[in-house]
Amino acid sequence: MKLRDPLSDLQQRLSPTALGIEIGAHALPIAGLNPIYVDCVKEYAGSASRVDILADARFLPFQSDSLDYLCSSHLLEHLPNPVAAILEWHRVLKPGGYLYLVVPDRNFTFDMTRKTTSVDHIICDFFDGVEQADESHISDFIYNSDWERLNPATSPELVPLERDRMMQAYLLELKAGRHVDIHYHTFTPASLHAIFMECCLAGGFMACFDLLSSASRYPVERGDGIGLLLRKRSGWKLNGKSSKTYLFHKGSFNLPLVCPCSLKPLEFHKKGTSGQLWCDGADKYNIDEGIPYLINRSLRSVRKWNNARYRKKFIKYGRFA
């Protein structure tokens, strides 16, 4: 592997007609690409998000083997189960498709006063099928982050009270079953490399991806991240394709969408001035101002890694093959 700029490397490899998505761009999309934007909210931190499709990053409404590339910047740390998320991203990429990631380096962010998340911790979260925060994740984030960087507007004497207030607010969100938006895990270049290697994500005979390029203190203008470009290996097929489903149109792109839970086809039904997407006539998703709202928190998704036996086998071969 050569040390190249991962984004430049990606741009040089993509054709002008490449079909891809960026997840969680919010108001700061990755420059130089023309993806379809996927987010779980229309607004974040007081700014409108760049969003074409509303969906959960962990349960994407796309057919398997359908995308040329997938990008995310400063998103992986917000997900409670990084390995499961990467397997989902792997699912939707075509064989030979590209995964471009930027992950914050704890040494250069407000995570610098927290411990680096161990590989064993990441593996346990995957093995246990973690889908949401628990009190220990929240407490670590609230009480161990560098508060001057996390919330510089708070005067020093009020920091303990603000920490307690935020802790209680997040616990209420957790009790209500809503997603808690924190940095669940912290990374360094070495720990991220170890996670990909030991979890069978990159490197080794059984790996899902080949690592093409990486960079630290990335991007240069921020200097606080770790950049990776990976390519999906051929031969991995985790789910079959649906033959007919709703097509999402953007410019010259026609992207098939499926139910994010069942991965079954979606049918368009006219409703008022817009419409709905139906799956088997039962699960219904709204289209709001042309944006499909494909988030369903009440149904458990159909993914192989929801099966404990599959997770055990995956981790066994990832670590000991």
C-alpha positions as CSV (number, residue, x, y, z in Angstrom):
1,M,0.0,0.0,0.0
2,K,1.3,3.4,-1.0
3,L,0.8,6.5,1.2
4,R,-1.4,8.7,-1.0
5,D,-4.2,11.2,-0.4
6,P,-7.2,8.9,0.0
7,L,-9.7,11.4,-1.5
8,S,-7.5,12.2,-4.5
9,D,-6.9,8.5,-4.9
10,L,-10.7,7.9,-5.0
11,Q,-11.3,10.8,-7.5
12,Q,-8.8,9.4,-9.9
13,R,-10.3,5.9,-9.8
14,L,-14.0,7.0,-10.3
15,S,-15.6,7.3,-13.7
16,P,-17.7,10.4,-14.5
17,T,-20.9,8.2,-14.2
18,A,-20.0,6.5,-10.9
19,L,-23.0,6.1,-8.6
20,G,-22.2,6.7,-4.9
21,I,-23.5,8.1,-1.7
22,E,-22.1,10.2,1.1
23,I,-23.5,9.6,4.6
24,G,-23.8,12.3,7.2
25,A,-22.5,15.2,5.1
26,H,-24.7,17.7,7.0
27,A,-23.5,21.2,5.9
28,L,-20.0,20.1,4.9
29,P,-20.1,17.7,2.0
30,I,-16.8,16.2,0.8
31,A,-15.5,18.3,-2.1
32,G,-15.0,17.1,-5.6
33,L,-17.7,14.4,-5.7
34,N,-21.3,14.2,-6.9
35,P,-23.0,11.7,-4.6
36,I,-26.5,11.1,-3.5
37,Y,-26.6,12.5,0.1
38,V,-28.0,10.3,2.9
39,D,-28.6,11.5,6.4
40,C,-30.9,10.7,9.3
41,V,-31.9,14.4,10.0
42,K,-32.8,17.4,7.8
43,E,-31.0,19.7,10.2
44,Y,-28.0,19.4,12.5
45,A,-26.4,21.9,14.9
46,G,-28.7,24.6,13.6
47,S,-27.7,24.1,9.9
48,A,-29.7,22.4,7.2
49,S,-28.2,19.1,6.2
50,R,-27.3,18.2,2.6
51,V,-29.8,15.3,2.2
52,D,-31.5,13.5,-0.7
53,I,-32.6,10.4,1.2
54,L,-33.4,10.2,4.9
55,A,-32.1,6.9,6.2
56,D,-30.1,5.3,9.1
57,A,-26.4,4.8,8.2
58,R,-26.6,1.3,9.8
59,F,-29.7,0.1,7.8
60,L,-29.4,1.5,4.2
61,P,-32.3,1.3,1.8
62,F,-30.2,0.1,-1.1
63,Q,-29.8,-3.2,-2.9
64,S,-26.7,-5.2,-2.3
65,D,-23.9,-4.7,-4.8
66,S,-25.5,-1.5,-6.2
67,L,-23.0,1.4,-5.5
68,D,-19.7,2.3,-7.0
69,Y,-18.6,4.2,-3.9
70,L,-19.6,5.2,-0.4
71,C,-18.1,8.0,1.7
72,S,-18.4,9.1,5.3
73,S,-16.4,11.7,7.1
74,H,-16.5,12.0,11.0
75,L,-19.4,9.6,11.2
76,L,-18.1,6.2,12.3
77,E,-17.4,7.4,15.9
78,H,-21.1,8.4,16.2
79,L,-22.2,4.8,15.6
80,P,-22.4,2.3,18.6
81,N,-21.4,-0.7,16.5
82,P,-18.7,0.3,14.0
83,V,-18.1,-3.3,12.6
84,A,-21.8,-3.8,11.9
85,A,-22.0,-0.4,10.1
86,I,-18.9,-1.2,7.9
87,L,-20.5,-4.6,7.0
88,E,-23.7,-2.8,6.0
89,W,-21.6,-0.3,3.8
90,H,-19.8,-3.3,2.4
91,R,-23.1,-4.9,1.5
92,V,-24.3,-2.0,-0.7
93,L,-21.0,-1.6,-2.6
94,K,-20.4,-3.4,-5.8
95,P,-17.4,-5.8,-5.9
96,G,-14.5,-3.5,-6.6
97,G,-16.5,-0.5,-5.2
98,Y,-14.7,2.0,-3.0
99,L,-15.2,3.0,0.7
100,Y,-13.7,6.3,1.7
101,L,-13.6,7.1,5.4
102,V,-12.4,9.9,7.6
103,V,-12.3,9.2,11.3
104,P,-11.2,11.6,14.0
105,D,-7.9,10.9,15.6
106,R,-8.4,11.2,19.4
107,N,-5.0,12.8,19.8
108,F,-6.2,16.0,18.0
109,T,-9.9,16.3,19.1
110,F,-11.9,16.7,22.4
111,D,-11.5,12.9,22.7
112,M,-7.8,13.4,23.6
113,T,-8.4,13.0,27.3
114,R,-10.3,9.7,26.8
115,K,-8.7,6.3,26.5
116,T,-8.4,4.8,23.0
117,T,-11.2,2.3,22.5
118,S,-9.6,-1.2,22.5
119,V,-10.1,-3.7,19.7
120,D,-11.6,-6.1,22.2
121,H,-14.2,-3.4,23.1
122,I,-15.2,-3.0,19.4
123,I,-15.4,-6.7,19.0
124,C,-17.6,-7.1,22.1
125,D,-20.0,-4.4,20.8
126,F,-20.2,-6.3,17.5
127,F,-20.5,-9.8,19.1
128,D,-23.2,-8.5,21.5
129,G,-25.2,-6.9,18.7
130,V,-25.1,-3.4,20.3
131,E,-27.5,-1.0,18.5
132,Q,-27.7,1.8,21.1
133,A,-25.7,3.5,23.8
134,D,-25.5,2.4,27.4
135,E,-24.8,4.4,30.4
136,S,-21.1,3.6,30.3
137,H,-20.6,4.9,26.8
138,I,-22.4,8.1,27.7
139,S,-20.5,8.6,31.0
140,D,-17.2,8.1,29.3
141,F,-18.1,10.7,26.7
142,I,-19.5,13.3,29.1
143,Y,-17.0,13.0,32.0
144,N,-13.7,12.1,30.2
145,S,-13.8,14.4,27.1
146,D,-11.8,17.6,27.0
147,W,-14.6,20.0,27.9
148,E,-12.7,23.1,26.7
149,R,-12.7,21.7,23.2
150,L,-16.1,20.0,23.4
151,N,-18.0,23.0,24.8
152,P,-15.7,26.1,25.0
153,A,-18.5,28.5,25.8
154,T,-19.0,26.9,29.3
155,S,-17.1,28.8,32.0
156,P,-14.8,26.5,34.1
157,E,-16.8,26.8,37.3
158,L,-20.0,25.6,35.5
159,V,-18.4,22.6,33.8
160,P,-19.3,20.1,36.5
161,L,-23.0,21.2,36.5
162,E,-23.1,21.2,32.7
163,R,-21.7,17.7,32.6
164,D,-24.3,16.5,35.1
165,R,-27.1,18.3,33.2
166,M,-26.0,16.7,29.8
167,M,-25.7,13.3,31.4
168,Q,-29.2,13.4,32.7
169,A,-30.5,14.7,29.3
170,Y,-28.8,11.8,27.4
171,L,-30.2,9.3,29.9
172,L,-33.7,10.5,29.3
173,E,-33.1,10.2,25.5
174,L,-31.9,6.7,26.1
175,K,-34.9,5.8,28.2
176,A,-37.2,7.1,25.5
177,G,-35.6,4.8,22.9
178,R,-34.1,7.7,20.9
179,H,-30.6,7.6,19.4
180,V,-28.0,9.3,21.5
181,D,-25.6,11.4,19.4
182,I,-22.1,11.1,21.0
183,H,-18.7,9.8,20.2
184,Y,-19.1,6.2,21.3
185,H,-15.6,5.2,20.5
186,T,-12.1,6.9,20.1
187,F,-9.5,6.0,17.5
188,T,-5.9,6.4,16.6
189,P,-4.2,5.4,13.3
190,A,-2.8,2.3,15.0
191,S,-6.0,1.3,16.7
192,L,-8.1,1.8,13.6
193,H,-5.6,-0.4,11.6
194,A,-5.8,-3.1,14.3
195,I,-9.7,-3.0,14.2
196,F,-9.7,-3.5,10.4
197,M,-7.2,-6.3,10.6
198,E,-8.5,-8.2,13.6
199,C,-12.2,-7.9,12.6
200,C,-11.5,-9.4,9.1
201,L,-12.3,-6.1,7.4
202,A,-9.0,-5.5,5.6
203,G,-5.8,-7.6,5.3
204,G,-5.6,-11.3,5.3
205,F,-7.1,-14.1,3.1
206,M,-10.7,-13.7,4.4
207,A,-10.9,-9.9,4.5
208,C,-13.8,-7.9,3.1
209,F,-11.7,-5.0,1.7
210,D,-8.3,-4.2,0.4
211,L,-6.7,-1.1,1.9
212,L,-5.6,1.1,-1.0
213,S,-4.3,4.3,0.7
214,S,-4.3,6.0,4.1
215,A,-3.2,9.2,5.7
216,S,-2.9,10.7,9.2
217,R,-3.5,14.3,10.3
218,Y,-6.0,14.3,7.6
219,P,-7.2,16.3,5.8
220,V,-4.4,18.8,5.8
221,E,-6.7,21.8,6.4
222,R,-8.0,20.2,9.6
223,G,-5.2,17.9,10.6
224,D,-7.4,16.0,13.1
225,G,-8.4,12.9,11.2
226,I,-7.4,9.5,9.8
227,G,-8.2,9.0,6.1
228,L,-8.7,5.6,4.5
229,L,-9.6,4.4,1.0
230,L,-10.7,0.7,0.7
231,R,-11.9,-1.4,-2.2
232,K,-14.5,-4.2,-1.8
233,R,-13.1,-7.6,-2.7
234,S,-15.1,-9.7,-5.1
235,G,-16.7,-12.9,-4.0
236,W,-18.6,-11.4,-1.0
237,K,-22.4,-11.5,-1.3
238,L,-24.3,-11.0,1.9
239,N,-27.8,-10.5,0.5
240,G,-29.5,-11.0,-2.8
241,K,-30.9,-8.2,-5.0
242,S,-34.5,-7.3,-5.4
243,S,-35.6,-7.5,-9.0
244,K,-38.1,-4.6,-9.0
245,T,-38.3,-1.7,-6.7
246,Y,-38.8,2.1,-6.6
247,L,-36.2,4.2,-8.5
248,F,-34.9,7.3,-6.9
249,H,-34.0,10.0,-9.5
250,K,-31.3,12.6,-9.1
251,G,-29.8,14.2,-12.2
252,S,-28.8,11.3,-14.5
253,F,-28.8,8.8,-11.6
254,N,-31.6,6.2,-11.1
255,L,-30.9,4.5,-7.8
256,P,-33.1,1.5,-6.7
257,L,-34.4,1.7,-3.2
258,V,-35.5,-1.1,-0.9
259,C,-37.1,-1.3,2.5
260,P,-34.2,-0.7,5.0
261,C,-35.5,-3.4,7.3
262,S,-36.5,-6.3,5.1
263,L,-34.6,-5.3,1.9
264,K,-37.7,-6.1,0.0
265,P,-39.0,-4.0,-3.0
266,L,-40.7,-0.7,-2.5
267,E,-43.8,0.4,-4.5
268,F,-44.7,4.0,-5.1
269,H,-48.2,5.1,-4.2
270,K,-49.6,8.5,-4.9
271,K,-50.8,10.4,-1.8
272,G,-51.8,14.1,-2.0
273,T,-49.1,16.1,-3.9
274,S,-46.4,13.6,-3.0
275,G,-46.6,9.9,-2.3
276,Q,-45.6,7.0,-0.1
277,L,-43.4,4.0,-0.5
278,W,-45.0,0.7,0.5
279,C,-43.3,-2.6,1.3
280,D,-45.6,-5.6,1.0
281,G,-48.5,-3.2,1.5
282,A,-47.8,-3.0,5.2
283,D,-44.7,-0.9,6.0
284,K,-45.1,2.5,4.6
285,Y,-42.6,5.3,4.2
286,N,-43.4,8.9,3.4
287,I,-41.9,11.1,0.7
288,D,-41.5,14.6,2.0
289,E,-40.7,17.4,-0.5
290,G,-39.1,14.8,-2.8
291,I,-37.0,13.2,0.0
292,P,-37.9,9.6,0.9
293,Y,-38.0,9.1,4.7
294,L,-36.7,5.6,5.0
295,I,-36.2,5.2,8.8
296,N,-38.1,2.6,10.7
297,R,-36.9,2.2,14.3
298,S,-39.7,-0.2,15.2
299,L,-38.7,-3.1,13.0
300,R,-35.6,-5.2,13.4
301,S,-33.5,-5.2,10.2
302,V,-32.8,-8.4,8.2
303,R,-29.0,-8.6,8.2
304,K,-26.8,-11.7,8.7
305,W,-24.9,-10.0,11.5
306,N,-28.1,-9.8,13.5
307,N,-27.6,-13.5,14.0
308,A,-25.3,-14.3,17.0
309,R,-24.0,-17.5,15.4
310,Y,-22.9,-15.5,12.3
311,R,-21.2,-12.9,14.4
312,K,-19.3,-15.5,16.4
313,K,-18.2,-17.2,13.2
314,F,-17.2,-13.9,11.6
315,I,-15.1,-12.8,14.6
316,K,-13.5,-16.3,14.9
317,Y,-12.3,-16.3,11.4
318,G,-11.3,-12.6,11.5
319,R,-9.1,-13.1,14.6
320,F,-7.8,-16.6,14.3
321,A,-7.8,-17.7,10.6
